[in-house]
Amino acid sequence: MEIKITTQQMLKILQVVSWIIFIGLCIDAGGIVFNVVCTFAISPLYTSNFWKEADLSALYRYDPGYFVVIALLMVIVAVLKALLFYLIIKLFINKRLNLSRPFSFEIKQLLLNISWLILGIGLFSHSGREYAEWLSKRGVKMPDPQSMRLDGADVWLFMAVILFVVAQVIKRGIEIQRENDLTI
Amino acid sequence: MPIIVNLDVMMAKRKMSLNELSEKVDITLSNLSILKTGKAKAIRFSTLEAICKALDCQPADLLEYRV
């Protein structure tokens, strides 16, 4: 029996997946922010059992200033990731995706925004990772970048470049479509 | 765009309405309106030929280059 999945069905599935990822990323970002706030407002003990078992107690003991920088980078990366999926969800909610005319200025703008966000995630992840390595060299026991959610910077950067190229191709497609529409 | 479409001028000279022209050249009113308002990016030779035939004019009467 052949199962045919139409574009509409595929988009419905992607919408559900996007919602799940978005909620997960929001929880992730909220968890990091909550831990940082708790560390400063309640007790520094929260650093030893940080979000996703990233042990930042050694860093906090070494210098709370460095801890703030690493925590800030983690928060920025987590928020940017959540924002990325918020943009995709907004596309589904606002019903701006018109399948009869898929090449629109909104889609081009969305792709450009997504690529800027991904570039930001890549750059902040990279700087966070470099910063963590630098701290490790200074003798601070740092958790691995994966538990700090700062891994895969190179993949994000590659993805940003690819999306920039796709956005440019779509931009040209829109121009041709518009010219075609306005040819009498 | 420095290319000006003088369709409205020719229509006025021939005392022809947009509806009448639309019926004669078999082009939708919205497309004729795009052409008339100068929003069009290009015009097909076949369309130009049909309009020239309906308005009994030359392409130069419809199109003008102005810097």
gemmi code that builds the backbone of each chain (N, CA, C; Angstrom):
import gemmi

chains = {
    "A": [
        ("MET", (0.840, -1.197, 0.000), (0.000, 0.000, 0.000), (0.878, 1.250, 0.000)),
        ("GLU", (0.605, 2.110, -0.930), (1.430, 3.321, -1.039), (0.840, 4.458, -0.185)),
        ("ILE", (1.703, 5.048, 0.620), (1.235, 6.166, 1.462), (1.723, 7.459, 0.826)),
        ("LYS", (0.766, 8.321, 0.485), (1.123, 9.597, -0.139), (0.974, 10.725, 0.875)),
        ("ILE", (2.047, 11.458, 1.061), (1.971, 12.591, 1.988), (1.984, 13.870, 1.161)),
        ("THR", (0.919, 14.625, 1.284), (0.823, 15.876, 0.525), (1.609, 16.975, 1.247)),
        ("THR", (1.810, 18.075, 0.539), (2.541, 19.202, 1.126), (1.812, 19.735, 2.357)),
        ("GLN", (0.470, 19.777, 2.258), (-0.324, 20.279, 3.386), (-0.121, 19.419, 4.622)),
        ("GLN", (-0.132, 18.093, 4.405), (0.047, 17.174, 5.535), (1.449, 17.335, 6.134)),
        ("MET", (2.425, 17.465, 5.232), (3.807, 17.629, 5.678), (3.950, 18.914, 6.504)),
        ("LEU", (3.297, 19.979, 6.051), (3.352, 21.255, 6.779), (2.676, 21.136, 8.139)),
        ("LYS", (1.577, 20.381, 8.184), (0.874, 20.160, 9.466), (1.804, 19.443, 10.442)),
        ("ILE", (2.498, 18.413, 9.936), (3.425, 17.653, 10.788), (4.547, 18.577, 11.272)),
        ("LEU", (5.075, 19.372, 10.334), (6.166, 20.284, 10.689), (5.713, 21.331, 11.707)),
        ("GLN", (4.450, 21.745, 11.580), (3.906, 22.724, 12.524), (3.889, 22.148, 13.947)),
        ("VAL", (3.438, 20.892, 14.038), (3.383, 20.228, 15.353), (4.801, 20.059, 15.905)),
        ("VAL", (5.732, 19.615, 15.026), (7.125, 19.425, 15.450), (7.725, 20.762, 15.901)),
        ("SER", (7.431, 21.825, 15.142), (7.954, 23.155, 15.491), (7.451, 23.600, 16.861)),
        ("TRP", (6.163, 23.343, 17.115), (5.595, 23.709, 18.423), (6.316, 22.956, 19.541)),
        ("ILE", (6.534, 21.648, 19.329), (7.188, 20.831, 20.362), (8.607, 21.358, 20.619)),
        ("ILE", (9.338, 21.625, 19.511), (10.715, 22.124, 19.659), (10.708, 23.491, 20.344)),
        ("PHE", (9.757, 24.348, 19.937), (9.674, 25.697, 20.511), (9.432, 25.629, 22.023)),
        ("ILE", (8.489, 24.779, 22.433), (8.194, 24.653, 23.870), (9.434, 24.128, 24.610)),
        ("GLY", (10.093, 23.125, 24.000), (11.322, 22.581, 24.595), (12.399, 23.643, 24.758)),
        ("LEU", (12.574, 24.458, 23.712), (13.604, 25.501, 23.756), (13.256, 26.588, 24.769)),
        ("CYS", (11.947, 26.891, 24.889), (11.514, 27.885, 25.888), (11.811, 27.379, 27.288)),
        ("ILE", (11.539, 26.089, 27.513), (11.820, 25.495, 28.833), (13.326, 25.546, 29.094)),
        ("ASP", (14.103, 25.232, 28.054), (15.568, 25.255, 28.154), (16.067, 26.655, 28.536)),
        ("ALA", (15.587, 27.659, 27.793), (16.012, 29.041, 28.057), (15.550, 29.483, 29.444)),
        ("GLY", (14.302, 29.146, 29.776), (13.763, 29.505, 31.090), (14.541, 28.844, 32.214)),
        ("GLY", (14.913, 27.588, 31.997), (15.689, 26.844, 32.999), (17.021, 27.503, 33.288)),
        ("ILE", (17.698, 27.936, 32.227), (19.009, 28.585, 32.401), (18.836, 29.914, 33.149)),
        ("VAL", (17.846, 30.702, 32.711), (17.606, 32.008, 33.358), (17.256, 31.793, 34.831)),
        ("PHE", (16.388, 30.819, 35.098), (15.975, 30.520, 36.473), (17.180, 30.157, 37.331)),
        ("ASN", (18.071, 29.326, 36.794), (19.257, 28.910, 37.543), (20.179, 30.082, 37.848)),
        ("VAL", (20.349, 30.960, 36.850), (21.222, 32.129, 37.045), (20.632, 33.034, 38.136)),
        ("VAL", (19.317, 33.268, 38.030), (18.651, 34.131, 39.021), (18.760, 33.507, 40.409)),
        ("CYS", (18.519, 32.194, 40.503), (18.588, 31.497, 41.790), (19.993, 31.557, 42.386)),
        ("THR", (20.999, 31.452, 41.510), (22.390, 31.488, 41.980), (22.680, 32.804, 42.696)),
        ("PHE", (22.220, 33.892, 42.108), (22.519, 35.202, 42.698), (21.515, 35.604, 43.786)),
        ("ALA", (20.266, 35.189, 43.619), (19.244, 35.623, 44.573), (19.126, 34.694, 45.773)),
        ("ILE", (19.301, 33.406, 45.570), (19.076, 32.456, 46.680), (20.398, 31.895, 47.216)),
        ("SER", (21.050, 31.086, 46.388), (22.267, 30.446, 46.900), (23.212, 30.088, 45.747)),
        ("PRO", (24.521, 30.248, 45.950), (25.493, 29.836, 44.919), (25.536, 28.321, 44.721)),
        ("LEU", (24.849, 27.586, 45.595), (24.828, 26.118, 45.471), (24.175, 25.668, 44.163)),
        ("TYR", (23.359, 26.539, 43.600), (22.676, 26.199, 42.333), (23.683, 25.987, 41.194)),
        ("THR", (24.882, 26.556, 41.337), (25.881, 26.431, 40.264), (26.378, 24.988, 40.111)),
        ("SER", (26.376, 24.234, 41.230), (26.873, 22.847, 41.149), (25.872, 21.933, 40.456)),
        ("ASN", (24.613, 22.324, 40.495), (23.587, 21.512, 39.825), (22.837, 22.401, 38.838)),
        ("PHE", (23.611, 22.957, 37.925), (23.051, 23.901, 36.955), (22.142, 23.165, 35.977)),
        ("TRP", (21.478, 23.928, 35.135), (20.559, 23.353, 34.135), (21.269, 22.307, 33.278)),
        ("LYS", (20.652, 21.161, 33.103), (21.181, 20.027, 32.328), (22.520, 19.528, 32.898)),
        ("GLU", (22.628, 19.587, 34.200), (23.784, 19.051, 34.936), (25.118, 19.656, 34.531)),
        ("ALA", (25.088, 20.882, 34.070), (26.350, 21.569, 33.771), (26.877, 22.126, 35.090)),
        ("ASP", (27.983, 21.571, 35.542), (28.532, 21.986, 36.841), (29.403, 23.236, 36.665)),
        ("LEU", (28.866, 24.368, 37.077), (29.606, 25.629, 36.943), (30.086, 26.138, 38.306)),
        ("SER", (30.091, 25.243, 39.312), (30.470, 25.686, 40.662), (31.935, 26.124, 40.712)),
        ("ALA", (32.803, 25.385, 39.989), (34.236, 25.738, 39.994), (34.440, 27.131, 39.396)),
        ("LEU", (33.693, 27.413, 38.350), (33.799, 28.725, 37.704), (33.296, 29.825, 38.641)),
        ("TYR", (32.201, 29.545, 39.328), (31.635, 30.548, 40.236), (32.617, 30.834, 41.385)),
        ("ARG", (33.244, 29.758, 41.876), (34.214, 29.931, 42.976), (35.414, 30.728, 42.491)),
        ("TYR", (35.813, 30.477, 41.218), (36.987, 31.163, 40.644), (36.708, 32.665, 40.526)),
        ("ASP", (35.593, 32.995, 39.899), (35.209, 34.410, 39.765), (33.743, 34.499, 39.324)),
        ("PRO", (32.877, 35.099, 40.113), (31.458, 35.217, 39.707), (31.283, 36.015, 38.417)),
        ("GLY", (32.243, 36.903, 38.127), (32.168, 37.708, 36.893), (32.243, 36.831, 35.655)),
        ("TYR", (33.202, 35.881, 35.672), (33.337, 34.940, 34.549), (32.085, 34.065, 34.441)),
        ("PHE", (31.541, 33.715, 35.619), (30.321, 32.899, 35.633), (29.172, 33.648, 34.951)),
        ("VAL", (29.085, 34.947, 35.231), (28.016, 35.767, 34.632), (28.155, 35.776, 33.111)),
        ("VAL", (29.413, 35.921, 32.628), (29.632, 35.969, 31.168), (29.189, 34.659, 30.517)),
        ("ILE", (29.626, 33.531, 31.090), (29.255, 32.217, 30.528), (27.730, 32.023, 30.594)),
        ("ALA", (27.141, 32.392, 31.731), (25.683, 32.240, 31.894), (24.947, 33.119, 30.882)),
        ("LEU", (25.468, 34.320, 30.685), (24.840, 35.250, 29.737), (24.893, 34.684, 28.308)),
        ("LEU", (26.055, 34.124, 27.953), (26.186, 33.522, 26.616), (25.220, 32.346, 26.454)),
        ("MET", (25.092, 31.541, 27.521), (24.160, 30.405, 27.473), (22.727, 30.896, 27.301)),
        ("VAL", (22.392, 31.963, 28.032), (21.025, 32.520, 27.947), (20.777, 33.075, 26.544)),
        ("ILE", (21.751, 33.827, 26.020), (21.576, 34.426, 24.681), (21.358, 33.332, 23.633)),
        ("VAL", (22.201, 32.302, 23.664), (22.081, 31.208, 22.678), (20.716, 30.516, 22.816)),
        ("ALA", (20.309, 30.247, 24.055), (19.025, 29.556, 24.273), (17.850, 30.420, 23.798)),
        ("VAL", (17.912, 31.719, 24.095), (16.817, 32.614, 23.689), (16.772, 32.753, 22.171)),
        ("LEU", (17.941, 32.855, 21.549), (17.983, 32.959, 20.078), (17.403, 31.712, 19.418)),
        ("LYS", (17.699, 30.547, 19.998), (17.154, 29.296, 19.447), (15.628, 29.289, 19.567)),
        ("ALA", (15.129, 29.738, 20.723), (13.672, 29.791, 20.915), (13.039, 30.795, 19.945)),
        ("LEU", (13.722, 31.921, 19.754), (13.235, 32.964, 18.849), (13.161, 32.451, 17.405)),
        ("LEU", (14.143, 31.618, 17.069), (14.199, 31.016, 15.729), (12.920, 30.217, 15.443)),
        ("PHE", (12.538, 29.402, 16.415), (11.344, 28.593, 16.207), (10.066, 29.417, 16.374)),
        ("TYR", (10.162, 30.516, 17.142), (9.002, 31.410, 17.263), (8.671, 32.001, 15.889)),
        ("LEU", (9.719, 32.364, 15.134), (9.509, 32.922, 13.791), (8.818, 31.911, 12.880)),
        ("ILE", (9.247, 30.646, 12.989), (8.649, 29.595, 12.144), (7.189, 29.363, 12.546)),
        ("ILE", (6.927, 29.350, 13.852), (5.552, 29.149, 14.331), (4.664, 30.321, 13.912)),
        ("LYS", (5.236, 31.527, 13.987), (4.484, 32.732, 13.605), (4.041, 32.639, 12.133)),
        ("LEU", (4.895, 32.034, 11.322), (4.574, 31.850, 9.902), (3.321, 30.982, 9.745)),
        ("PHE", (3.238, 29.928, 10.576), (2.071, 29.033, 10.508), (0.840, 29.709, 11.103)),
        ("ILE", (1.027, 30.424, 12.211), (-0.119, 31.047, 12.902), (-0.736, 32.147, 12.036)),
        ("ASN", (0.127, 33.008, 11.504), (-0.380, 34.131, 10.705), (-0.864, 33.716, 9.324)),
        ("LYS", (-0.646, 32.460, 8.982), (-1.038, 31.904, 7.675), (-0.475, 32.740, 6.525)),
        ("ARG", (0.807, 33.104, 6.678), (1.437, 33.907, 5.631), (2.013, 33.036, 4.518)),
        ("LEU", (1.980, 31.704, 4.758), (2.512, 30.794, 3.751), (1.416, 30.443, 2.758)),
        ("ASN", (1.408, 31.122, 1.618), (0.418, 30.873, 0.587), (1.023, 29.905, -0.423)),
        ("LEU", (0.523, 28.669, -0.434), (1.145, 27.649, -1.287), (0.920, 27.889, -2.778)),
        ("SER", (-0.124, 28.653, -3.106), (-0.339, 28.946, -4.525), (0.665, 30.000, -5.021)),
        ("ARG", (1.173, 30.810, -4.093), (2.210, 31.792, -4.420), (3.276, 31.743, -3.323)),
        ("PRO", (4.110, 30.689, -3.378), (5.061, 30.515, -2.266), (6.197, 31.548, -2.220)),
        ("PHE", (6.519, 32.122, -3.377), (7.605, 33.113, -3.391), (7.031, 34.491, -3.068)),
        ("SER", (7.148, 34.872, -1.834), (6.640, 36.194, -1.444), (7.715, 36.930, -0.655)),
        ("PHE", (7.520, 38.241, -0.533), (8.498, 39.057, 0.187), (8.561, 38.656, 1.667)),
        ("GLU", (7.407, 38.195, 2.210), (7.372, 37.786, 3.622), (8.292, 36.584, 3.843)),
        ("ILE", (8.229, 35.638, 2.905), (9.046, 34.426, 3.037), (10.527, 34.785, 2.916)),
        ("LYS", (10.826, 35.673, 1.973), (12.226, 36.110, 1.802), (12.716, 36.777, 3.090)),
        ("GLN", (11.869, 37.648, 3.650), (12.246, 38.360, 4.874), (12.402, 37.378, 6.022)),
        ("LEU", (11.501, 36.399, 6.076), (11.575, 35.387, 7.131), (12.883, 34.612, 7.030)),
        ("LEU", (13.234, 34.215, 5.794), (14.482, 33.458, 5.596), (15.695, 34.283, 5.997)),
        ("LEU", (15.658, 35.570, 5.635), (16.779, 36.450, 6.007), (16.870, 36.594, 7.522)),
        ("ASN", (15.703, 36.785, 8.173), (15.691, 36.906, 9.636), (16.225, 35.636, 10.291)),
        ("ILE", (15.772, 34.487, 9.757), (16.221, 33.204, 10.310), (17.735, 33.068, 10.139)),
        ("SER", (18.240, 33.450, 8.943), (19.689, 33.304, 8.734), (20.485, 34.239, 9.657)),
        ("TRP", (19.957, 35.447, 9.905), (20.648, 36.347, 10.858), (20.644, 35.745, 12.262)),
        ("LEU", (19.496, 35.162, 12.640), (19.396, 34.542, 13.971), (20.371, 33.376, 14.107)),
        ("ILE", (20.427, 32.555, 13.045), (21.325, 31.392, 13.071), (22.777, 31.856, 13.141)),
        ("LEU", (23.078, 32.918, 12.404), (24.438, 33.473, 12.456), (24.759, 33.921, 13.886)),
        ("GLY", (23.783, 34.555, 14.520), (23.957, 34.992, 15.909), (24.191, 33.809, 16.834)),
        ("ILE", (23.382, 32.756, 16.655), (23.544, 31.554, 17.499), (24.948, 30.987, 17.311)),
        ("GLY", (25.366, 30.907, 16.029), (26.700, 30.370, 15.715), (27.804, 31.196, 16.353)),
        ("LEU", (27.716, 32.507, 16.213), (28.771, 33.379, 16.745), (28.814, 33.345, 18.275)),
        ("PHE", (27.637, 33.391, 18.906), (27.617, 33.364, 20.379), (28.072, 31.999, 20.904)),
        ("SER", (27.654, 30.918, 20.208), (28.093, 29.579, 20.622), (29.607, 29.464, 20.500)),
        ("HIS", (30.123, 29.983, 19.385), (31.570, 29.912, 19.143), (32.328, 30.692, 20.213)),
        ("SER", (31.857, 31.914, 20.478), (32.572, 32.723, 21.470), (32.445, 32.103, 22.866)),
        ("GLY", (31.280, 31.512, 23.151), (31.100, 30.849, 24.440), (32.035, 29.676, 24.605)),
        ("ARG", (32.167, 28.926, 23.532), (33.041, 27.750, 23.573), (34.503, 28.169, 23.728)),
        ("GLU", (34.890, 29.185, 22.954), (36.272, 29.691, 23.038), (36.556, 30.225, 24.442)),
        ("TYR", (35.569, 30.910, 24.993), (35.710, 31.487, 26.330), (35.877, 30.373, 27.371)),
        ("ALA", (35.065, 29.302, 27.218), (35.141, 28.168, 28.145), (36.507, 27.486, 28.035)),
        ("GLU", (37.020, 27.378, 26.804), (38.344, 26.763, 26.601), (39.431, 27.612, 27.240)),
        ("TRP", (39.290, 28.922, 27.076), (40.264, 29.853, 27.647), (40.273, 29.734, 29.175)),
        ("LEU", (39.069, 29.587, 29.737), (38.969, 29.439, 31.195), (39.564, 28.101, 31.647)),
        ("SER", (39.361, 27.071, 30.824), (39.932, 25.755, 31.143), (41.447, 25.827, 31.190)),
        ("LYS", (42.015, 26.590, 30.228), (43.476, 26.736, 30.182), (44.004, 27.467, 31.418)),
        ("ARG", (43.140, 28.276, 32.007), (43.548, 29.009, 33.217), (43.347, 28.170, 34.476)),
        ("GLY", (42.970, 26.926, 34.290), (42.862, 25.998, 35.416), (41.479, 25.871, 36.025)),
        ("VAL", (40.475, 26.444, 35.387), (39.105, 26.325, 35.917), (38.478, 25.057, 35.340)),
        ("LYS", (37.877, 24.264, 36.209), (37.243, 23.028, 35.733), (35.889, 23.394, 35.094)),
        ("MET", (35.842, 23.231, 33.774), (34.623, 23.619, 33.041), (33.870, 22.387, 32.559)),
        ("PRO", (32.544, 22.445, 32.545), (31.794, 21.318, 31.961), (31.943, 21.301, 30.439)),
        ("ASP", (31.568, 20.186, 29.813), (31.738, 20.133, 28.349), (30.731, 21.066, 27.665)),
        ("PRO", (31.084, 21.575, 26.452), (30.210, 22.553, 25.770), (28.798, 22.030, 25.501)),
        ("GLN", (28.666, 20.698, 25.367), (27.338, 20.129, 25.078), (26.367, 20.363, 26.240)),
        ("SER", (26.873, 20.178, 27.455), (25.983, 20.390, 28.598), (25.705, 21.874, 28.824)),
        ("MET", (26.615, 22.720, 28.323), (26.369, 24.168, 28.443), (25.541, 24.691, 27.265)),
        ("ARG", (25.146, 23.799, 26.364), (24.373, 24.178, 25.166), (25.138, 25.143, 24.257)),
        ("LEU", (26.469, 24.980, 24.219), (27.267, 25.876, 23.384), (28.016, 25.103, 22.293)),
        ("ASP", (27.573, 23.882, 22.011), (28.273, 23.075, 21.001), (27.677, 23.303, 19.606)),
        ("GLY", (28.392, 22.828, 18.612), (27.877, 22.877, 17.229), (27.876, 24.250, 16.595)),
        ("ALA", (28.802, 25.116, 17.032), (28.845, 26.483, 16.469), (29.114, 26.452, 14.962)),
        ("ASP", (30.024, 25.551, 14.541), (30.373, 25.481, 13.118), (29.168, 25.096, 12.257)),
        ("VAL", (28.341, 24.178, 12.789), (27.142, 23.749, 12.046), (26.171, 24.926, 11.881)),
        ("TRP", (25.995, 25.685, 12.950), (25.106, 26.865, 12.884), (25.615, 27.862, 11.865)),
        ("LEU", (26.937, 28.070, 11.854), (27.506, 29.042, 10.916), (27.323, 28.579, 9.465)),
        ("PHE", (27.559, 27.270, 9.234), (27.349, 26.718, 7.882), (25.898, 26.904, 7.448)),
        ("MET", (25.000, 26.624, 8.391), (23.574, 26.720, 8.091), (23.188, 28.163, 7.753)),
        ("ALA", (23.786, 29.096, 8.488), (23.493, 30.522, 8.234), (23.910, 30.906, 6.818)),
        ("VAL", (25.100, 30.453, 6.401), (25.591, 30.773, 5.050), (24.662, 30.162, 4.001)),
        ("ILE", (24.271, 28.900, 4.213), (23.379, 28.219, 3.250), (22.052, 28.971, 3.147)),
        ("LEU", (21.507, 29.369, 4.299), (20.223, 30.083, 4.285), (20.331, 31.450, 3.625)),
        ("PHE", (21.482, 32.103, 3.791), (21.697, 33.394, 3.124), (21.635, 33.200, 1.601)),
        ("VAL", (22.293, 32.129, 1.137), (22.297, 31.833, -0.307), (20.871, 31.538, -0.780)),
        ("VAL", (20.139, 30.705, -0.025), (18.762, 30.354, -0.396), (17.887, 31.615, -0.433)),
        ("ALA", (18.091, 32.493, 0.552), (17.303, 33.746, 0.599), (17.572, 34.601, -0.638)),
        ("GLN", (18.837, 34.629, -1.080), (19.172, 35.414, -2.273), (18.520, 34.812, -3.526)),
        ("VAL", (18.536, 33.467, -3.602), (17.911, 32.781, -4.750), (16.403, 33.068, -4.759)),
        ("ILE", (15.780, 33.006, -3.588), (14.336, 33.276, -3.481), (14.045, 34.727, -3.841)),
        ("LYS", (14.949, 35.621, -3.445), (14.768, 37.041, -3.766), (14.710, 37.224, -5.287)),
        ("ARG", (15.622, 36.533, -5.973), (15.648, 36.619, -7.446), (14.373, 36.002, -8.027)),
        ("GLY", (13.933, 34.874, -7.428), (12.706, 34.213, -7.862), (11.508, 35.134, -7.732)),
        ("ILE", (11.459, 35.879, -6.632), (10.348, 36.815, -6.401), (10.367, 37.917, -7.461)),
        ("GLU", (11.578, 38.408, -7.758), (11.700, 39.472, -8.766), (11.189, 38.991, -10.122)),
        ("ILE", (11.583, 37.754, -10.493), (11.155, 37.194, -11.784), (9.634, 36.987, -11.787)),
        ("GLN", (9.113, 36.468, -10.660), (7.661, 36.234, -10.557), (6.895, 37.548, -10.686)),
        ("ARG", (7.424, 38.598, -10.033), (6.757, 39.907, -10.067), (6.769, 40.469, -11.488)),
        ("GLU", (7.931, 40.297, -12.146), (8.049, 40.777, -13.526), (7.064, 40.054, -14.438)),
        ("ASN", (6.954, 38.752, -14.184), (6.044, 37.914, -14.961), (4.592, 38.339, -14.731)),
        ("ASP", (4.288, 38.634, -13.462), (2.918, 39.073, -13.127), (2.585, 40.407, -13.778)),
        ("LEU", (3.579, 41.263, -13.899), (3.331, 42.593, -14.434), (3.649, 42.691, -15.930)),
        ("THR", (3.736, 41.530, -16.578), (3.883, 41.535, -18.049), (2.493, 41.369, -18.651)),
        ("ILE", (2.097, 42.360, -19.419), (0.733, 42.346, -19.981), (0.765, 41.817, -21.412)),
    ],
    "B": [
        ("MET", (10.169, 54.614, -13.708), (10.694, 54.090, -14.991), (10.541, 55.170, -16.068)),
        ("PRO", (11.579, 55.442, -16.872), (11.476, 56.512, -17.876), (10.579, 56.187, -19.069)),
        ("ILE", (10.084, 54.952, -19.170), (9.138, 54.626, -20.256), (7.714, 54.968, -19.781)),
        ("ILE", (7.082, 55.857, -20.474), (5.730, 56.289, -20.096), (4.721, 55.638, -21.044)),
        ("VAL", (3.644, 55.094, -20.455), (2.578, 54.496, -21.269), (1.470, 55.537, -21.427)),
        ("ASN", (1.237, 55.913, -22.669), (0.217, 56.940, -22.942), (-1.110, 56.325, -23.387)),
        ("LEU", (-1.444, 55.218, -22.765), (-2.674, 54.523, -23.141), (-3.909, 55.390, -22.876)),
        ("ASP", (-3.900, 56.068, -21.717), (-5.066, 56.905, -21.370), (-5.257, 58.052, -22.368)),
        ("VAL", (-4.126, 58.601, -22.858), (-4.192, 59.709, -23.825), (-4.830, 59.214, -25.124)),
        ("MET", (-4.349, 58.059, -25.604), (-4.878, 57.499, -26.860), (-6.350, 57.101, -26.720)),
        ("MET", (-6.690, 56.567, -25.529), (-8.088, 56.182, -25.293), (-8.987, 57.413, -25.312)),
        ("ALA", (-8.485, 58.492, -24.745), (-9.263, 59.739, -24.735), (-9.417, 60.273, -26.156)),
        ("LYS", (-8.320, 60.197, -26.936), (-8.379, 60.676, -28.326), (-9.394, 59.886, -29.139)),
        ("ARG", (-9.430, 58.577, -28.912), (-10.348, 57.706, -29.669), (-11.726, 57.607, -28.997)),
        ("LYS", (-11.852, 58.293, -27.865), (-13.102, 58.280, -27.094), (-13.549, 56.843, -26.784)),
        ("MET", (-12.563, 56.082, -26.292), (-12.848, 54.679, -26.002), (-12.695, 54.419, -24.496)),
        ("SER", (-13.656, 53.722, -23.949), (-13.586, 53.430, -22.499), (-12.700, 52.194, -22.260)),
        ("LEU", (-12.337, 52.018, -20.994), (-11.482, 50.879, -20.620), (-12.208, 49.551, -20.862)),
        ("ASN", (-13.505, 49.562, -20.569), (-14.314, 48.352, -20.785), (-14.352, 47.959, -22.258)),
        ("GLU", (-14.548, 48.979, -23.097), (-14.636, 48.751, -24.546), (-13.306, 48.191, -25.076)),
        ("LEU", (-12.222, 48.815, -24.641), (-10.892, 48.362, -25.083), (-10.609, 46.939, -24.588)),
        ("SER", (-11.012, 46.706, -23.356), (-10.811, 45.379, -22.761), (-11.510, 44.305, -23.587)),
        ("GLU", (-12.720, 44.613, -24.040), (-13.468, 43.654, -24.864), (-12.820, 43.469, -26.232)),
        ("LYS", (-12.321, 44.591, -26.801), (-11.747, 44.526, -28.148), (-10.412, 43.771, -28.180)),
        ("VAL", (-9.564, 44.001, -27.186), (-8.228, 43.375, -27.210), (-8.161, 42.075, -26.395)),
        ("ASP", (-9.278, 41.744, -25.744), (-9.356, 40.523, -24.948), (-8.296, 40.477, -23.827)),
        ("ILE", (-8.227, 41.558, -23.115), (-7.343, 41.646, -21.948), (-8.210, 42.020, -20.753)),
        ("THR", (-7.910, 41.460, -19.598), (-8.752, 41.757, -18.428), (-8.618, 43.229, -18.037)),
        ("LEU", (-9.652, 43.713, -17.370), (-9.662, 45.123, -16.942), (-8.508, 45.422, -15.986)),
        ("SER", (-8.218, 44.452, -15.109), (-7.143, 44.684, -14.136), (-5.790, 44.815, -14.840)),
        ("ASN", (-5.581, 43.979, -15.877), (-4.315, 44.066, -16.618), (-4.213, 45.376, -17.402)),
        ("LEU", (-5.334, 45.786, -17.976), (-5.339, 47.080, -18.695), (-5.081, 48.232, -17.731)),
        ("SER", (-5.640, 48.103, -16.552), (-5.450, 49.124, -15.530), (-3.976, 49.211, -15.115)),
        ("ILE", (-3.330, 48.026, -14.981), (-1.890, 47.995, -14.643), (-1.089, 48.729, -15.721)),
        ("LEU", (-1.486, 48.464, -16.974), (-0.798, 49.092, -18.115), (-1.037, 50.604, -18.124)),
        ("LYS", (-2.275, 50.987, -17.857), (-2.669, 52.402, -17.902), (-1.988, 53.217, -16.799)),
        ("THR", (-1.878, 52.608, -15.630), (-1.297, 53.338, -14.497), (0.238, 53.307, -14.502)),
        ("GLY", (0.805, 52.611, -15.484), (2.272, 52.590, -15.589), (2.952, 51.637, -14.622)),
        ("LYS", (2.178, 50.687, -14.057), (2.757, 49.726, -13.121), (3.374, 48.528, -13.841)),
        ("ALA", (3.033, 48.356, -15.125), (3.500, 47.196, -15.893), (5.020, 47.205, -16.053)),
        ("LYS", (5.611, 46.000, -15.964), (7.065, 45.875, -16.112), (7.438, 45.587, -17.563)),
        ("ALA", (6.522, 44.946, -18.290), (6.793, 44.597, -19.696), (5.481, 44.438, -20.432)),
        ("ILE", (5.583, 44.535, -21.757), (4.376, 44.339, -22.574), (4.721, 43.397, -23.733)),
        ("ARG", (3.868, 42.428, -23.968), (4.122, 41.471, -25.054), (3.815, 42.152, -26.391)),
        ("PHE", (4.540, 41.728, -27.440), (4.299, 42.279, -28.781), (2.857, 42.024, -29.206)),
        ("SER", (2.348, 40.831, -28.844), (0.969, 40.483, -29.240), (-0.042, 41.442, -28.599)),
        ("THR", (0.203, 41.808, -27.339), (-0.688, 42.754, -26.643), (-0.603, 44.131, -27.289)),
        ("LEU", (0.644, 44.536, -27.565), (0.860, 45.855, -28.175), (0.169, 45.925, -29.542)),
        ("GLU", (0.310, 44.833, -30.285), (-0.303, 44.746, -31.611), (-1.830, 44.874, -31.495)),
        ("ALA", (-2.408, 44.143, -30.531), (-3.865, 44.172, -30.347), (-4.347, 45.560, -29.951)),
        ("ILE", (-3.610, 46.212, -29.073), (-4.016, 47.558, -28.627), (-3.898, 48.562, -29.783)),
        ("CYS", (-2.771, 48.450, -30.531), (-2.566, 49.355, -31.677), (-3.700, 49.177, -32.700)),
        ("LYS", (-4.100, 47.914, -32.896), (-5.170, 47.613, -33.854), (-6.503, 48.210, -33.366)),
        ("ALA", (-6.767, 48.026, -32.078), (-8.040, 48.513, -31.520), (-8.106, 50.033, -31.497)),
        ("LEU", (-6.960, 50.659, -31.217), (-6.964, 52.128, -31.109), (-6.543, 52.818, -32.413)),
        ("ASP", (-6.196, 51.988, -33.401), (-5.756, 52.486, -34.703), (-4.618, 53.516, -34.533)),
        ("CYS", (-3.542, 53.015, -33.921), (-2.390, 53.895, -33.675), (-1.084, 53.122, -33.825)),
        ("GLN", (0.026, 53.812, -33.640), (1.351, 53.193, -33.734), (1.873, 52.932, -32.308)),
        ("PRO", (2.799, 51.966, -32.143), (3.365, 51.730, -30.799), (3.957, 53.002, -30.184)),
        ("ALA", (4.529, 53.849, -31.048), (5.122, 55.101, -30.547), (4.080, 56.039, -29.947)),
        ("ASP", (2.815, 55.877, -30.368), (1.760, 56.711, -29.784), (1.441, 56.273, -28.348)),
        ("LEU", (1.731, 55.009, -28.087), (1.410, 54.464, -26.757), (2.585, 54.559, -25.782)),
        ("LEU", (3.790, 54.396, -26.336), (4.976, 54.387, -25.469), (5.847, 55.613, -25.728)),
        ("GLU", (6.390, 56.124, -24.657), (7.214, 57.328, -24.771), (8.403, 57.201, -23.825)),
        ("TYR", (9.566, 57.645, -24.285), (10.759, 57.620, -23.418), (11.010, 59.029, -22.897)),
        ("ARG", (10.961, 59.149, -21.567), (11.178, 60.465, -20.967), (12.223, 60.342, -19.859)),
        ("VAL", (13.249, 61.178, -19.899), (14.339, 61.099, -18.892), (13.890, 61.801, -17.603)),
    ],
}
model = gemmi.Model(1)
for chain_id, residues in chains.items():
    chain = gemmi.Chain(chain_id)
    for i, (resn, *xyz) in enumerate(residues, 1):
        res = gemmi.Residue()
        res.name, res.seqid = resn, gemmi.SeqId(i, " ")
        for name, pos in zip(("N", "CA", "C"), xyz):
            atom = gemmi.Atom()
            atom.name, atom.element = name, gemmi.Element(name[0])
            atom.pos, atom.b_iso = gemmi.Position(*pos), 0.0
            res.add_atom(atom)
        chain.add_residue(res)
    model.add_chain(chain)
structure = gemmi.Structure()
structure.add_model(model)
structure.setup_entities()
